[in-house]
Amino acid sequence: MTTTNASTNTSTNASTSLRLEGLGRRIGGRAILAGIDLEVASGECLALLGPSGCGKSTVLRVIAGLDPCDEGRILLDGRDITHQPPAQRRVAMVFQSYALYPHLNVERNLSLGMELRGVAPEQRERELAAVLELLQLGALRRRRPAELSGGQRQRVALARALLRKPQLMLLDEPMSNLDAQLREELRPQLRAILSGGRAPAIYVTHDQQEAMGIADRIAVLQNGRLQQCDTPQELYHHPANLFVAGFIGRPQINLLPQADGTVVAIRPEHLVAVSSGGLPVRVLNREWHGASQLLLLESPQGQLRWTCDGNQAVADDLRLGWERRHEHRFRQSSGERC
């Protein structure tokens, strides 16, 4: 279900493990988060997506107990943990920085926490062997962090979180320090690990490609408010408002203001060359991407972006149109979907 005005498509499964009810956070009288309502089911990965400063990481910190919750409730498996100390919440968090002990090898970085929690030596060894195999770290167990690549360090940080046997996994931009190729290689591995467990997971990122590749659903935030929560496909094909339409999808959607106070939005791949009618356009720039090409165009209604086949011959001046079924229409005054 997709609705406007900070809509959410929440799971109705009885096994839902995490529920946020009207979550709010204020600093100096300013609302950092306001009225966040979300549910995350057991074994589900939910991505929090939005521009810098929208409140994504603050949501994680409030759930983990690192920041106070000024409004609303946090329920984990039906248990109210809103004001519990962080140590009692059974939540594991993976940060941007790996936070590994530089003087300890991989094995000791992973086993130290279990030792401090009083886990028996035999059980420690079994669980350590299992997580090393799961994350393909067995051959690296004797290495120190300085001898590991960025991707390997991130896997160690994830392994340490998994060894806590958390009821909830929180990941705050864990791959932001990795290069693009490595992020692409790790995405399917990370998705398999997060979706293969029973604990719900919340994954914070500003990279929509990463969110779409890892998460079952995506919650889009702007200025501390939830704009829409749904599957990647629903967000792309049925955005609730102008912000979501413009934020989801690369290259960005084309916005065409109309005389009746509405805005027509068209995805770049839905534009087609026509012999008559449509909009007259002139090519300003071409980017060849192999299988496709992206053209920046000048039109009477402003600049447009058009994605077409990489082998298509495109004249400098032409006309473009689109099928009515591909239109998204929004109210210009409120940004809400018509």
C-alpha positions, 0 to 999 in steps of 0.5 A: 500500500502506498499513501501520501503524507509520510506514508508507510507500508508496514508488515502485518505479519504476526512475527513482526519483531521491531515496531517504532510508534511515533518516534521523536527526537528533539535537540534544543527545541528543534525536531530532529525526528518527528512521528516515525512509525515503522515495523520491521519483521523477523528476518527482514532488512529495512533500509533507511534512505535519504540525503545527509542530515535527514535523520537516518543515523539518529533513528539508529542511535535512538533505537540502540539507546545511544540517544534518548527517545523524546517521543513515542515508543520502541517495541522489540518482540513486544517488549518496550525498550524505549528507556532501557540502557543500551546493554540490555537491549540485545541490539548489535550495531555496525558503524562506518568505522570498523572499530577493531582492536589494532593490536589483536588478530581477527580471532581475538577481535571476535572472541574477546567479546564472548569471553567478556560475556562469560561464554564457555571456551568450547562454545566460543570455539564453535561459534567462532568457527561458524562465523568465520566460515559464514563470512569467509574469514577462516584464512585470515583469523591470524591477521591483524586489522592492518593486514586486511583490506577494507572489505575484510575489516568490514566483514570482521566487524559484521562477524563481531556483531553476529556473535552477539546473537542480537535480536536486532541488527543496526548497520550505519553506512557500513560500506561507505569507506569502501570503493565502488567495485568492492561495495558492488562485490559485497552487496550480495554477500551482505544481503544473504547474511542479513536475510538468512537470519531471524533478527530484523535488520535496519540498514542506513545508507545514502546510496539508493543503489545499495539500498535497492540491492540489499533491503526488502523495503526502503523507508525514505526520510526527509528533514526527520520525517518519513516520506514513504516506506515500501519495496524498491519497485513500489517506490520507483513506480508509485512515488508518494510525493515529489521528493520521493519521485526526485530522490529515487531513480538515477538518472533523476526523473524529469519534472514538467510544471503544468498550467493547472498547478500540477507537475508531470513527472516522467522517468528518463527511460520512458521518453521516446523520439516522435516524428510529430507532437511532443516537445522539441528538444536540443541535445546539450550533452551525451554520456555513453554508458555502453548498453545505454546513453544518457542525453541532457536536453534543452526544451521549452519546459527546461532541461530534460534527461533521456536514457536510450539504447547506446547504439541509437543514433540521435540527431542534435535537434528532435522531438520527444514524447511519452505514453500517458501511462508512464506519467506521474502527476503531483500537486505543485503546491504540496508536492503530494501525488494527485 
